[in-house]
Amino acid sequence: MASIIIRALEDDVKARLKQQAAANLRSMEDEARHILRAALGASDPRADLGQQIHARFKALNLPALPLPVRQ
C-alpha cells in the first residue's frame, strides 16, 4: 500500500473532512480513502464479491430473465 501527504490543505477543507468522517463513523484517513475511491471509480476492496457482481450488472439495466421451474 502507498502513502501520500497532502500539503497546503485549507483549514476549512480539513474541518469539513473531519465532520464528514465523524458523521460516517470513520477516521479522517479512512474517510479520505473512501472519497478518493469514489472519485476515481475504484471499488471498495472490502466489498463482497457478490455485491461487486450485482453492481456491475445492475448498471447495464438488463431485463430480468424468468427463472426455470425446478423439479
Distance bins in CASP14 RR format, pairs under 12 A and 6 or more apart:
PFRMAT RR
TARGET T0000
AUTHOR 0000-0000-0000
RMODE 2
METHOD distances of the structure
MODEL  1
1 29 0 0 0 0 0 1 0 0 0 0 0
1 33 0 0 0 0 0 1 0 0 0 0 0
1 45 0 0 0 0 0 1 0 0 0 0 0
2 33 0 0 0 0 0 1 0 0 0 0 0
2 36 0 0 0 0 0 1 0 0 0 0 0
3 29 0 0 0 0 1 0 0 0 0 0 0
3 32 0 0 0 0 0 1 0 0 0 0 0
3 33 0 0 0 0 0 1 0 0 0 0 0
4 29 0 0 0 0 0 1 0 0 0 0 0
4 32 0 0 0 0 1 0 0 0 0 0 0
4 33 0 0 0 0 0 1 0 0 0 0 0
4 36 0 0 0 0 1 0 0 0 0 0 0
5 29 0 0 0 0 0 1 0 0 0 0 0
5 32 0 0 0 0 0 1 0 0 0 0 0
6 13 0 0 0 0 1 0 0 0 0 0 0
6 14 0 0 0 0 1 0 0 0 0 0 0
6 17 0 0 0 0 0 1 0 0 0 0 0
6 28 0 0 0 0 0 1 0 0 0 0 0
6 29 0 0 0 0 0 1 0 0 0 0 0
6 32 0 0 0 0 1 0 0 0 0 0 0
6 35 0 0 0 0 0 1 0 0 0 0 0
6 36 0 0 0 0 0 1 0 0 0 0 0
8 14 0 0 0 0 0 1 0 0 0 0 0
9 15 0 0 0 0 0 1 0 0 0 0 0
9 16 0 0 0 0 0 1 0 0 0 0 0
9 17 0 0 0 0 1 0 0 0 0 0 0
9 18 0 0 0 0 0 1 0 0 0 0 0
9 28 0 0 0 0 0 1 0 0 0 0 0
9 32 0 0 0 0 0 1 0 0 0 0 0
10 16 0 0 0 0 1 0 0 0 0 0 0
10 17 0 0 0 0 0 1 0 0 0 0 0
11 17 0 0 0 0 0 1 0 0 0 0 0
11 18 0 0 0 0 0 1 0 0 0 0 0
12 18 0 0 0 0 0 1 0 0 0 0 0
12 19 0 0 0 0 0 1 0 0 0 0 0
13 19 0 0 0 0 0 1 0 0 0 0 0
13 20 0 0 0 0 0 1 0 0 0 0 0
13 28 0 0 0 0 0 1 0 0 0 0 0
13 32 0 0 0 0 0 1 0 0 0 0 0
13 35 0 0 0 0 0 1 0 0 0 0 0
14 20 0 0 0 0 0 1 0 0 0 0 0
14 21 0 0 0 0 0 1 0 0 0 0 0
14 28 1 0 0 1 0 0 0 0 0 0 0
14 31 0 0 0 0 0 1 0 0 0 0 0
14 32 0 0 0 0 0 1 0 0 0 0 0
15 21 0 0 0 0 0 1 0 0 0 0 0
15 22 0 0 0 0 0 1 0 0 0 0 0
15 28 0 0 0 0 0 1 0 0 0 0 0
16 22 0 0 0 0 0 1 0 0 0 0 0
16 23 0 0 0 0 0 1 0 0 0 0 0
16 28 0 0 0 0 0 1 0 0 0 0 0
16 31 0 0 0 0 0 1 0 0 0 0 0
16 32 0 0 0 0 0 1 0 0 0 0 0
16 35 0 0 0 0 0 1 0 0 0 0 0
17 23 0 0 0 0 0 1 0 0 0 0 0
17 24 0 0 0 0 0 1 0 0 0 0 0
17 26 0 0 0 0 0 1 0 0 0 0 0
17 27 0 0 0 0 0 1 0 0 0 0 0
17 28 1 0 1 0 0 0 0 0 0 0 0
17 29 0 0 0 0 1 0 0 0 0 0 0
17 30 0 0 0 0 0 1 0 0 0 0 0
17 31 1 0 0 1 0 0 0 0 0 0 0
17 32 1 0 0 1 0 0 0 0 0 0 0
17 33 0 0 0 0 0 1 0 0 0 0 0
17 34 0 0 0 0 0 1 0 0 0 0 0
17 35 1 0 0 1 0 0 0 0 0 0 0
17 36 0 0 0 0 0 1 0 0 0 0 0
18 24 0 0 0 0 0 1 0 0 0 0 0
18 26 0 0 0 0 0 1 0 0 0 0 0
18 27 0 0 0 0 1 0 0 0 0 0 0
18 28 1 0 1 0 0 0 0 0 0 0 0
18 29 0 0 0 0 0 1 0 0 0 0 0
18 31 0 0 0 0 1 0 0 0 0 0 0
18 32 0 0 0 0 0 1 0 0 0 0 0
19 26 0 0 0 0 0 1 0 0 0 0 0
19 28 0 0 0 0 1 0 0 0 0 0 0
19 31 0 0 0 0 1 0 0 0 0 0 0
20 26 0 0 0 0 1 0 0 0 0 0 0
20 27 0 0 0 0 0 1 0 0 0 0 0
20 28 0 0 0 0 1 0 0 0 0 0 0
20 30 0 0 0 0 0 1 0 0 0 0 0
20 31 1 0 1 0 0 0 0 0 0 0 0
20 32 0 0 0 0 1 0 0 0 0 0 0
20 34 0 0 0 0 1 0 0 0 0 0 0
20 35 0 0 0 0 1 0 0 0 0 0 0
20 38 0 0 0 0 0 1 0 0 0 0 0
21 27 1 0 0 1 0 0 0 0 0 0 0
21 28 1 0 1 0 0 0 0 0 0 0 0
21 29 0 0 0 0 1 0 0 0 0 0 0
21 30 1 0 0 1 0 0 0 0 0 0 0
21 31 1 1 0 0 0 0 0 0 0 0 0
21 32 0 0 0 0 1 0 0 0 0 0 0
21 33 0 0 0 0 0 1 0 0 0 0 0
21 34 0 0 0 0 1 0 0 0 0 0 0
21 35 0 0 0 0 1 0 0 0 0 0 0
22 28 0 0 0 0 1 0 0 0 0 0 0
22 30 0 0 0 0 0 1 0 0 0 0 0
22 31 0 0 0 0 1 0 0 0 0 0 0
23 31 0 0 0 0 1 0 0 0 0 0 0
24 30 0 0 0 0 1 0 0 0 0 0 0
24 31 1 0 0 1 0 0 0 0 0 0 0
24 32 0 0 0 0 0 1 0 0 0 0 0
24 33 0 0 0 0 0 1 0 0 0 0 0
24 34 1 0 0 1 0 0 0 0 0 0 0
24 35 0 0 0 0 0 1 0 0 0 0 0
24 38 0 0 0 0 0 1 0 0 0 0 0
25 31 0 0 0 0 1 0 0 0 0 0 0
25 34 0 0 0 0 0 1 0 0 0 0 0
26 32 0 0 0 0 1 0 0 0 0 0 0
26 33 0 0 0 0 1 0 0 0 0 0 0
26 34 1 0 0 1 0 0 0 0 0 0 0
26 35 0 0 0 0 0 1 0 0 0 0 0
27 33 0 0 0 0 1 0 0 0 0 0 0
27 34 0 0 0 0 0 1 0 0 0 0 0
28 34 0 0 0 0 0 1 0 0 0 0 0
28 35 0 0 0 0 0 1 0 0 0 0 0
29 35 0 0 0 0 0 1 0 0 0 0 0
29 36 0 0 0 0 0 1 0 0 0 0 0
30 36 0 0 0 0 0 1 0 0 0 0 0
30 37 0 0 0 0 0 1 0 0 0 0 0
30 44 0 0 0 0 0 1 0 0 0 0 0
30 46 0 0 0 0 0 1 0 0 0 0 0
31 37 0 0 0 0 0 1 0 0 0 0 0
31 38 0 0 0 0 0 1 0 0 0 0 0
32 38 0 0 0 0 0 1 0 0 0 0 0
32 39 0 0 0 0 0 1 0 0 0 0 0
33 39 0 0 0 0 0 1 0 0 0 0 0
33 40 0 0 0 0 0 1 0 0 0 0 0
33 42 0 0 0 0 1 0 0 0 0 0 0
33 44 0 0 0 0 1 0 0 0 0 0 0
33 45 0 0 0 0 1 0 0 0 0 0 0
33 46 0 0 0 0 0 1 0 0 0 0 0
34 40 0 0 0 0 0 1 0 0 0 0 0
34 41 0 0 0 0 0 1 0 0 0 0 0
34 42 0 0 0 0 0 1 0 0 0 0 0
34 43 0 0 0 0 0 1 0 0 0 0 0
34 44 1 0 0 1 0 0 0 0 0 0 0
34 45 0 0 0 0 0 1 0 0 0 0 0
34 46 0 0 0 0 0 1 0 0 0 0 0
34 47 0 0 0 0 0 1 0 0 0 0 0
35 41 0 0 0 0 0 1 0 0 0 0 0
35 42 0 0 0 0 0 1 0 0 0 0 0
35 44 0 0 0 0 0 1 0 0 0 0 0
36 42 1 0 0 1 0 0 0 0 0 0 0
36 44 0 0 0 0 0 1 0 0 0 0 0
37 43 1 0 0 1 0 0 0 0 0 0 0
37 44 1 0 0 1 0 0 0 0 0 0 0
37 45 0 0 0 0 1 0 0 0 0 0 0
37 46 0 0 0 0 0 1 0 0 0 0 0
37 47 0 0 0 0 0 1 0 0 0 0 0
38 44 0 0 0 0 1 0 0 0 0 0 0
41 55 0 0 0 0 0 1 0 0 0 0 0
41 59 0 0 0 0 0 1 0 0 0 0 0
42 52 0 0 0 0 0 1 0 0 0 0 0
43 49 0 0 0 0 0 1 0 0 0 0 0
43 50 0 0 0 0 0 1 0 0 0 0 0
43 51 0 0 0 0 1 0 0 0 0 0 0
43 52 1 0 1 0 0 0 0 0 0 0 0
43 53 0 0 0 0 0 1 0 0 0 0 0
43 54 0 0 0 0 0 1 0 0 0 0 0
43 55 1 0 0 1 0 0 0 0 0 0 0
43 56 0 0 0 0 1 0 0 0 0 0 0
44 51 0 0 0 0 1 0 0 0 0 0 0
44 52 0 0 0 0 1 0 0 0 0 0 0
44 55 0 0 0 0 0 1 0 0 0 0 0
45 51 0 0 0 0 0 1 0 0 0 0 0
45 52 0 0 0 0 1 0 0 0 0 0 0
46 52 0 0 0 0 0 1 0 0 0 0 0
47 53 0 0 0 0 0 1 0 0 0 0 0
47 54 0 0 0 0 0 1 0 0 0 0 0
47 55 0 0 0 0 1 0 0 0 0 0 0
47 56 0 0 0 0 0 1 0 0 0 0 0
48 54 0 0 0 0 1 0 0 0 0 0 0
48 55 0 0 0 0 0 1 0 0 0 0 0
49 55 0 0 0 0 0 1 0 0 0 0 0
49 56 0 0 0 0 0 1 0 0 0 0 0
50 56 0 0 0 0 1 0 0 0 0 0 0
50 57 0 0 0 0 0 1 0 0 0 0 0
50 58 0 0 0 0 0 1 0 0 0 0 0
51 57 0 0 0 0 0 1 0 0 0 0 0
51 58 0 0 0 0 0 1 0 0 0 0 0
52 58 0 0 0 0 0 1 0 0 0 0 0
52 59 0 0 0 0 0 1 0 0 0 0 0
53 59 0 0 0 0 0 1 0 0 0 0 0
53 60 0 0 0 0 0 1 0 0 0 0 0
54 60 0 0 0 0 0 1 0 0 0 0 0
54 62 0 0 0 0 0 1 0 0 0 0 0
56 62 0 0 0 0 0 1 0 0 0 0 0
57 63 0 0 0 0 0 1 0 0 0 0 0
57 64 0 0 0 0 0 1 0 0 0 0 0
57 65 0 0 0 0 0 1 0 0 0 0 0
58 64 0 0 0 0 0 1 0 0 0 0 0
END
